[in-house]
Amino acid sequence: MRIALVGYGKMGKIIEEVAQKRGHSIVAQLNETPTLENLNNPDVAIEFSNPEASFENSRICLQNQIPVICGTTGWLDQKPEIEKIAVENNSAFLYGSNFSLGVNLFFALNEKLADLMKNFPEYQVQLEEIHHTHKKDAPSGTAITLAEGIIKNDPRFDAWKLEETKDHQLGIFALREDEVPGTHSVFYKSDVDEIEIKHTAFNRNGFALGAVIAAEWIQGKKGNFSMKDVLFN
Ligand SMILES: NC(=O)c1ccc[n+]([C@@H]2O[C@H](COP(=O)([O-])OP(=O)(O)OC[C@H]3O[C@@H](n4cnc5c(N)ncnc54)[C@H](O)[C@@H]3O)[C@@H](O)[C@H]2O)c1
């Protein structure tokens, strides 16, 4: 495949390495708004930039029928609009708050546990995420997906919020520590014990590999997708 990297920062550079090892060519390395010229006729764009740029970058690619794999977090209020643009332009869009296989398995485990725990109100639920200090958004996109997985399965909750769980709002602690690539925990605490499930990323390679696998998978497809479609269907 000819891959355009839209956003050539920490993630873009690791995606480049992984993609080349899998036999793909990198035809663009952009730290600016994409155009038809600088995209250089790719089969797919992999978009890991920043929350302010992501919607516009994806829009330009989709309107030119270039499928987009988007990993940028922190812009999700505009996701319905970009999905509409993908359909209107007969293109393909795949958003993943986290592209690693381990986290996607963790998402499934989180939903199963939430379904089990909904009948035991003596356990208070709390989420926690830890990331490096350069991260622009809080809570992380991954923590939001985990919170949505609990809200969907446990009628005690109808929204998430930063900080502590209170009433119908599921709490997320967002901690920032030096070079942590991403650690997510879900706690169920009672007066007598605690259940914790935790995912720890050791580096960014798992995210990059997942994004390249998604780019391979989306070739020839039309519509809106998630990593669930890539990994479990
Ligand atoms: N979904 C996942 O699995 C996953 C994993 C890790 C990081 N992320 C997210 O990916 C994003 C990027 O992370 P990073 O660690 O590579 O950040 P980074 O800051 O290292 O890189 C972002 C790059 O985007 C560039 N940029 C700025 N404006 C741009 C524009 N208009 N168009 C294109 N590029 C532009 C910057 O110059 C920079 O090189 C963040 O939102 C982060 O939260 C997602």
Ligand as a Chemical Component Dictionary entry (heavy atoms), coordinates in Angstrom:
data_LIG
# 
_chem_comp.id                   LIG 
_chem_comp.type                 NON-POLYMER 
_chem_comp.pdbx_formal_charge   0 
_chem_comp.three_letter_code    LIG 
# 
loop_
_chem_comp_atom.comp_id 
_chem_comp_atom.atom_id 
_chem_comp_atom.alt_atom_id 
_chem_comp_atom.type_symbol 
_chem_comp_atom.charge 
_chem_comp_atom.model_Cartn_x 
_chem_comp_atom.model_Cartn_y 
_chem_comp_atom.model_Cartn_z 
_chem_comp_atom.pdbx_ordinal 
LIG N1  N1  N 0  -5.592 5.696  19.044 1  
LIG C1  C1  C 0  -4.434 5.278  19.548 2  
LIG O1  O1  O 0  -4.148 4.061  19.649 3  
LIG C2  C2  C 0  -3.446 6.314  20.007 4  
LIG C3  C3  C 0  -2.202 5.961  20.544 5  
LIG C4  C4  C 0  -1.293 6.961  20.864 6  
LIG C5  C5  C 0  -1.635 8.298  20.662 7  
LIG N2  N2  N 1  -2.859 8.617  20.167 8  
LIG C6  C6  C 0  -3.250 9.994  19.852 9  
LIG O2  O2  O 0  -2.650 10.350 18.609 10 
LIG C7  C7  C 0  -2.407 11.761 18.565 11 
LIG C8  C8  C 0  -0.946 12.034 18.204 12 
LIG O3  O3  O 0  -0.099 11.494 19.214 13 
LIG P1  P1  P 0  1.487  11.672 19.135 14 
LIG O4  O4  O 0  1.986  11.082 20.410 15 
LIG O5  O5  O -1 2.019  11.194 17.845 16 
LIG O6  O6  O 0  1.602  13.285 19.209 17 
LIG P2  P2  P 0  2.786  14.203 18.690 18 
LIG O7  O7  O 0  2.538  15.541 19.310 19 
LIG O8  O8  O 0  4.106  13.554 18.887 20 
LIG O9  O9  O 0  2.514  14.299 17.099 21 
LIG C9  C9  C 0  1.490  15.048 16.512 22 
LIG C10 C10 C 0  2.010  15.598 15.187 23 
LIG O10 O10 O 0  0.965  16.259 14.476 24 
LIG C11 C11 C 0  1.534  17.354 13.797 25 
LIG N3  N3  N 0  0.543  18.353 13.382 26 
LIG C12 C12 C 0  0.208  19.527 13.948 27 
LIG N4  N4  N 0  -0.753 20.143 13.227 28 
LIG C13 C13 C 0  -1.022 19.347 12.172 29 
LIG C14 C14 C 0  -1.913 19.437 11.076 30 
LIG N5  N5  N 0  -2.739 20.486 10.898 31 
LIG N6  N6  N 0  -1.954 18.408 10.215 32 
LIG C15 C15 C 0  -1.151 17.332 10.355 33 
LIG N7  N7  N 0  -0.265 17.210 11.375 34 
LIG C16 C16 C 0  -0.216 18.193 12.269 35 
LIG C17 C17 C 0  2.557  17.908 14.784 36 
LIG O11 O11 O 0  3.537  18.718 14.105 37 
LIG C18 C18 C 0  3.139  16.631 15.365 38 
LIG O12 O12 O 0  4.292  16.203 14.636 39 
LIG C19 C19 C 0  -2.852 12.297 19.941 40 
LIG O13 O13 O 0  -4.191 12.759 19.837 41 
LIG C20 C20 C 0  -2.809 11.060 20.840 42 
LIG O14 O14 O 0  -3.698 11.137 21.936 43 
LIG C21 C21 C 0  -3.752 7.655  19.837 44 
# 
loop_
_chem_comp_bond.comp_id 
_chem_comp_bond.atom_id_1 
_chem_comp_bond.atom_id_2 
_chem_comp_bond.value_order 
_chem_comp_bond.pdbx_ordinal 
LIG N1  C1  SING 1  
LIG C1  O1  DOUB 2  
LIG C1  C2  SING 3  
LIG C2  C3  SING 4  
LIG C2  C21 DOUB 5  
LIG C3  C4  DOUB 6  
LIG C4  C5  SING 7  
LIG C5  N2  DOUB 8  
LIG N2  C6  SING 9  
LIG N2  C21 SING 10 
LIG C6  O2  SING 11 
LIG C6  C20 SING 12 
LIG O2  C7  SING 13 
LIG C7  C8  SING 14 
LIG C7  C19 SING 15 
LIG C8  O3  SING 16 
LIG O3  P1  SING 17 
LIG P1  O4  DOUB 18 
LIG P1  O5  SING 19 
LIG P1  O6  SING 20 
LIG O6  P2  SING 21 
LIG P2  O7  DOUB 22 
LIG P2  O8  SING 23 
LIG P2  O9  SING 24 
LIG O9  C9  SING 25 
LIG C9  C10 SING 26 
LIG C10 O10 SING 27 
LIG C10 C18 SING 28 
LIG O10 C11 SING 29 
LIG C11 N3  SING 30 
LIG C11 C17 SING 31 
LIG N3  C12 SING 32 
LIG N3  C16 SING 33 
LIG C12 N4  DOUB 34 
LIG N4  C13 SING 35 
LIG C13 C14 SING 36 
LIG C13 C16 DOUB 37 
LIG C14 N5  SING 38 
LIG C14 N6  DOUB 39 
LIG N6  C15 SING 40 
LIG C15 N7  DOUB 41 
LIG N7  C16 SING 42 
LIG C17 O11 SING 43 
LIG C17 C18 SING 44 
LIG C18 O12 SING 45 
LIG C19 O13 SING 46 
LIG C19 C20 SING 47 
LIG C20 O14 SING 48 
# 
